[in-house]
Amino acid sequence: MEIINYLIKCKNVERLSGKFKHRGYNLLEHQYLVGMLFRHFASIEDVPYDIRVWDIILKHDIVETVTQDLVFPVKNFNKKTKKFWEEIEKEILSEHPKLFMYSNDYMKKALTEGQYNLFKVCDLLDLWIFCKQEIQFGNNSKDMNDVVKKCEELILGKFKSVNKFMANFIADDYV
């Protein structure tokens, strides 16, 4: 029951906090789409997985129901900040042991290298899709364009099928 309570709370955690958005972008929607993207691209890229792996991916950000969505530039300001945030997250997780299996540390150990790499790409791909759609809706802000560029830097070249999808993506087709 406790995990279900955390999942329900995911609907209330807004992603891209501090950024102007035309639409809502909550954690539950994000996790679901990342899971579905992972399934799709795993089948194309021949990345095997089982239900346990998919469960972890579907709930990969559930920890943020406790920590909230700390923005990427803050989490990754520098190595020192990143290390401190990781320590804070570990301390918080010690109070919420049922969430430990959704921590980044656990995921790195529980997933194969191929699964983890594809998961990370799908995680960023969902963000990229959201931002491309925001731009299509007229939110052509520097913030949205910067996020798109950063995602592209981190995604492109990792998986051929994802590259192909991105090259052919037209936000209008998915609205």
MODELLER restraints for C-alpha pairs under 7 A, 6 or more apart:
rsr = mdl.restraints
at = mdl.atoms
rsr.add(forms.Gaussian(group=physical.xy_distance, feature=features.Distance(at['CA:6:A'], at['CA:62:A']), mean=6.67, stdev=0.5))
rsr.add(forms.Gaussian(group=physical.xy_distance, feature=features.Distance(at['CA:6:A'], at['CA:65:A']), mean=6.40, stdev=0.5))
rsr.add(forms.Gaussian(group=physical.xy_distance, feature=features.Distance(at['CA:7:A'], at['CA:62:A']), mean=6.70, stdev=0.5))
rsr.add(forms.Gaussian(group=physical.xy_distance, feature=features.Distance(at['CA:9:A'], at['CA:65:A']), mean=6.09, stdev=0.5))
rsr.add(forms.Gaussian(group=physical.xy_distance, feature=features.Distance(at['CA:10:A'], at['CA:26:A']), mean=6.96, stdev=0.5))
rsr.add(forms.Gaussian(group=physical.xy_distance, feature=features.Distance(at['CA:10:A'], at['CA:27:A']), mean=5.08, stdev=0.5))
rsr.add(forms.Gaussian(group=physical.xy_distance, feature=features.Distance(at['CA:10:A'], at['CA:28:A']), mean=4.93, stdev=0.5))
rsr.add(forms.Gaussian(group=physical.xy_distance, feature=features.Distance(at['CA:10:A'], at['CA:62:A']), mean=6.63, stdev=0.5))
rsr.add(forms.Gaussian(group=physical.xy_distance, feature=features.Distance(at['CA:10:A'], at['CA:65:A']), mean=5.89, stdev=0.5))
rsr.add(forms.Gaussian(group=physical.xy_distance, feature=features.Distance(at['CA:11:A'], at['CA:26:A']), mean=5.62, stdev=0.5))
rsr.add(forms.Gaussian(group=physical.xy_distance, feature=features.Distance(at['CA:11:A'], at['CA:27:A']), mean=5.97, stdev=0.5))
rsr.add(forms.Gaussian(group=physical.xy_distance, feature=features.Distance(at['CA:11:A'], at['CA:28:A']), mean=5.17, stdev=0.5))
rsr.add(forms.Gaussian(group=physical.xy_distance, feature=features.Distance(at['CA:12:A'], at['CA:26:A']), mean=6.58, stdev=0.5))
rsr.add(forms.Gaussian(group=physical.xy_distance, feature=features.Distance(at['CA:13:A'], at['CA:26:A']), mean=5.54, stdev=0.5))
rsr.add(forms.Gaussian(group=physical.xy_distance, feature=features.Distance(at['CA:13:A'], at['CA:27:A']), mean=5.57, stdev=0.5))
rsr.add(forms.Gaussian(group=physical.xy_distance, feature=features.Distance(at['CA:13:A'], at['CA:65:A']), mean=6.52, stdev=0.5))
rsr.add(forms.Gaussian(group=physical.xy_distance, feature=features.Distance(at['CA:13:A'], at['CA:68:A']), mean=6.44, stdev=0.5))
rsr.add(forms.Gaussian(group=physical.xy_distance, feature=features.Distance(at['CA:14:A'], at['CA:25:A']), mean=5.75, stdev=0.5))
rsr.add(forms.Gaussian(group=physical.xy_distance, feature=features.Distance(at['CA:14:A'], at['CA:26:A']), mean=4.40, stdev=0.5))
rsr.add(forms.Gaussian(group=physical.xy_distance, feature=features.Distance(at['CA:14:A'], at['CA:27:A']), mean=6.21, stdev=0.5))
rsr.add(forms.Gaussian(group=physical.xy_distance, feature=features.Distance(at['CA:15:A'], at['CA:25:A']), mean=5.49, stdev=0.5))
rsr.add(forms.Gaussian(group=physical.xy_distance, feature=features.Distance(at['CA:15:A'], at['CA:26:A']), mean=5.48, stdev=0.5))
rsr.add(forms.Gaussian(group=physical.xy_distance, feature=features.Distance(at['CA:15:A'], at['CA:27:A']), mean=6.29, stdev=0.5))
rsr.add(forms.Gaussian(group=physical.xy_distance, feature=features.Distance(at['CA:15:A'], at['CA:69:A']), mean=6.18, stdev=0.5))
rsr.add(forms.Gaussian(group=physical.xy_distance, feature=features.Distance(at['CA:16:A'], at['CA:71:A']), mean=6.81, stdev=0.5))
rsr.add(forms.Gaussian(group=physical.xy_distance, feature=features.Distance(at['CA:17:A'], at['CA:69:A']), mean=6.99, stdev=0.5))
rsr.add(forms.Gaussian(group=physical.xy_distance, feature=features.Distance(at['CA:17:A'], at['CA:71:A']), mean=6.87, stdev=0.5))
rsr.add(forms.Gaussian(group=physical.xy_distance, feature=features.Distance(at['CA:19:A'], at['CA:143:A']), mean=6.95, stdev=0.5))
rsr.add(forms.Gaussian(group=physical.xy_distance, feature=features.Distance(at['CA:21:A'], at['CA:134:A']), mean=6.90, stdev=0.5))
rsr.add(forms.Gaussian(group=physical.xy_distance, feature=features.Distance(at['CA:22:A'], at['CA:134:A']), mean=6.65, stdev=0.5))
rsr.add(forms.Gaussian(group=physical.xy_distance, feature=features.Distance(at['CA:30:A'], at['CA:126:A']), mean=6.82, stdev=0.5))
rsr.add(forms.Gaussian(group=physical.xy_distance, feature=features.Distance(at['CA:31:A'], at['CA:58:A']), mean=5.22, stdev=0.5))
rsr.add(forms.Gaussian(group=physical.xy_distance, feature=features.Distance(at['CA:31:A'], at['CA:59:A']), mean=6.11, stdev=0.5))
rsr.add(forms.Gaussian(group=physical.xy_distance, feature=features.Distance(at['CA:31:A'], at['CA:60:A']), mean=6.71, stdev=0.5))
rsr.add(forms.Gaussian(group=physical.xy_distance, feature=features.Distance(at['CA:31:A'], at['CA:61:A']), mean=6.87, stdev=0.5))
rsr.add(forms.Gaussian(group=physical.xy_distance, feature=features.Distance(at['CA:32:A'], at['CA:58:A']), mean=5.71, stdev=0.5))
rsr.add(forms.Gaussian(group=physical.xy_distance, feature=features.Distance(at['CA:33:A'], at['CA:126:A']), mean=6.73, stdev=0.5))
rsr.add(forms.Gaussian(group=physical.xy_distance, feature=features.Distance(at['CA:34:A'], at['CA:58:A']), mean=6.98, stdev=0.5))
rsr.add(forms.Gaussian(group=physical.xy_distance, feature=features.Distance(at['CA:34:A'], at['CA:122:A']), mean=5.48, stdev=0.5))
rsr.add(forms.Gaussian(group=physical.xy_distance, feature=features.Distance(at['CA:34:A'], at['CA:123:A']), mean=5.45, stdev=0.5))
rsr.add(forms.Gaussian(group=physical.xy_distance, feature=features.Distance(at['CA:34:A'], at['CA:126:A']), mean=6.18, stdev=0.5))
rsr.add(forms.Gaussian(group=physical.xy_distance, feature=features.Distance(at['CA:35:A'], at['CA:54:A']), mean=6.69, stdev=0.5))
rsr.add(forms.Gaussian(group=physical.xy_distance, feature=features.Distance(at['CA:35:A'], at['CA:57:A']), mean=5.72, stdev=0.5))
rsr.add(forms.Gaussian(group=physical.xy_distance, feature=features.Distance(at['CA:35:A'], at['CA:58:A']), mean=4.93, stdev=0.5))
rsr.add(forms.Gaussian(group=physical.xy_distance, feature=features.Distance(at['CA:37:A'], at['CA:122:A']), mean=5.96, stdev=0.5))
rsr.add(forms.Gaussian(group=physical.xy_distance, feature=features.Distance(at['CA:38:A'], at['CA:118:A']), mean=6.76, stdev=0.5))
rsr.add(forms.Gaussian(group=physical.xy_distance, feature=features.Distance(at['CA:38:A'], at['CA:119:A']), mean=6.07, stdev=0.5))
rsr.add(forms.Gaussian(group=physical.xy_distance, feature=features.Distance(at['CA:38:A'], at['CA:122:A']), mean=5.93, stdev=0.5))
rsr.add(forms.Gaussian(group=physical.xy_distance, feature=features.Distance(at['CA:41:A'], at['CA:161:A']), mean=6.87, stdev=0.5))
rsr.add(forms.Gaussian(group=physical.xy_distance, feature=features.Distance(at['CA:42:A'], at['CA:48:A']), mean=6.74, stdev=0.5))
rsr.add(forms.Gaussian(group=physical.xy_distance, feature=features.Distance(at['CA:44:A'], at['CA:161:A']), mean=6.97, stdev=0.5))
rsr.add(forms.Gaussian(group=physical.xy_distance, feature=features.Distance(at['CA:47:A'], at['CA:114:A']), mean=6.47, stdev=0.5))
rsr.add(forms.Gaussian(group=physical.xy_distance, feature=features.Distance(at['CA:47:A'], at['CA:115:A']), mean=6.38, stdev=0.5))
rsr.add(forms.Gaussian(group=physical.xy_distance, feature=features.Distance(at['CA:53:A'], at['CA:111:A']), mean=6.71, stdev=0.5))
rsr.add(forms.Gaussian(group=physical.xy_distance, feature=features.Distance(at['CA:56:A'], at['CA:102:A']), mean=6.06, stdev=0.5))
rsr.add(forms.Gaussian(group=physical.xy_distance, feature=features.Distance(at['CA:59:A'], at['CA:102:A']), mean=6.61, stdev=0.5))
rsr.add(forms.Gaussian(group=physical.xy_distance, feature=features.Distance(at['CA:60:A'], at['CA:102:A']), mean=5.21, stdev=0.5))
rsr.add(forms.Gaussian(group=physical.xy_distance, feature=features.Distance(at['CA:61:A'], at['CA:102:A']), mean=6.96, stdev=0.5))
rsr.add(forms.Gaussian(group=physical.xy_distance, feature=features.Distance(at['CA:62:A'], at['CA:102:A']), mean=6.84, stdev=0.5))
rsr.add(forms.Gaussian(group=physical.xy_distance, feature=features.Distance(at['CA:63:A'], at['CA:99:A']), mean=6.12, stdev=0.5))
rsr.add(forms.Gaussian(group=physical.xy_distance, feature=features.Distance(at['CA:63:A'], at['CA:102:A']), mean=6.75, stdev=0.5))
rsr.add(forms.Gaussian(group=physical.xy_distance, feature=features.Distance(at['CA:63:A'], at['CA:103:A']), mean=6.94, stdev=0.5))
rsr.add(forms.Gaussian(group=physical.xy_distance, feature=features.Distance(at['CA:75:A'], at['CA:81:A']), mean=6.40, stdev=0.5))
rsr.add(forms.Gaussian(group=physical.xy_distance, feature=features.Distance(at['CA:75:A'], at['CA:82:A']), mean=5.33, stdev=0.5))
rsr.add(forms.Gaussian(group=physical.xy_distance, feature=features.Distance(at['CA:75:A'], at['CA:85:A']), mean=6.31, stdev=0.5))
rsr.add(forms.Gaussian(group=physical.xy_distance, feature=features.Distance(at['CA:76:A'], at['CA:82:A']), mean=5.09, stdev=0.5))
rsr.add(forms.Gaussian(group=physical.xy_distance, feature=features.Distance(at['CA:93:A'], at['CA:99:A']), mean=6.55, stdev=0.5))
rsr.add(forms.Gaussian(group=physical.xy_distance, feature=features.Distance(at['CA:93:A'], at['CA:100:A']), mean=5.98, stdev=0.5))
rsr.add(forms.Gaussian(group=physical.xy_distance, feature=features.Distance(at['CA:100:A'], at['CA:106:A']), mean=6.96, stdev=0.5))
rsr.add(forms.Gaussian(group=physical.xy_distance, feature=features.Distance(at['CA:101:A'], at['CA:107:A']), mean=6.89, stdev=0.5))
rsr.add(forms.Gaussian(group=physical.xy_distance, feature=features.Distance(at['CA:108:A'], at['CA:116:A']), mean=6.56, stdev=0.5))
rsr.add(forms.Gaussian(group=physical.xy_distance, feature=features.Distance(at['CA:121:A'], at['CA:155:A']), mean=5.61, stdev=0.5))
rsr.add(forms.Gaussian(group=physical.xy_distance, feature=features.Distance(at['CA:124:A'], at['CA:151:A']), mean=5.92, stdev=0.5))
rsr.add(forms.Gaussian(group=physical.xy_distance, feature=features.Distance(at['CA:128:A'], at['CA:148:A']), mean=5.43, stdev=0.5))
rsr.add(forms.Gaussian(group=physical.xy_distance, feature=features.Distance(at['CA:128:A'], at['CA:151:A']), mean=6.04, stdev=0.5))
rsr.add(forms.Gaussian(group=physical.xy_distance, feature=features.Distance(at['CA:131:A'], at['CA:144:A']), mean=5.69, stdev=0.5))
rsr.add(forms.Gaussian(group=physical.xy_distance, feature=features.Distance(at['CA:131:A'], at['CA:148:A']), mean=6.35, stdev=0.5))
rsr.add(forms.Gaussian(group=physical.xy_distance, feature=features.Distance(at['CA:132:A'], at['CA:171:A']), mean=6.12, stdev=0.5))
rsr.add(forms.Gaussian(group=physical.xy_distance, feature=features.Distance(at['CA:133:A'], at['CA:171:A']), mean=5.15, stdev=0.5))
rsr.add(forms.Gaussian(group=physical.xy_distance, feature=features.Distance(at['CA:135:A'], at['CA:144:A']), mean=6.99, stdev=0.5))
rsr.add(forms.Gaussian(group=physical.xy_distance, feature=features.Distance(at['CA:136:A'], at['CA:171:A']), mean=6.30, stdev=0.5))
rsr.add(forms.Gaussian(group=physical.xy_distance, feature=features.Distance(at['CA:136:A'], at['CA:172:A']), mean=6.93, stdev=0.5))
rsr.add(forms.Gaussian(group=physical.xy_distance, feature=features.Distance(at['CA:156:A'], at['CA:163:A']), mean=5.88, stdev=0.5))
rsr.add(forms.Gaussian(group=physical.xy_distance, feature=features.Distance(at['CA:157:A'], at['CA:163:A']), mean=6.75, stdev=0.5))
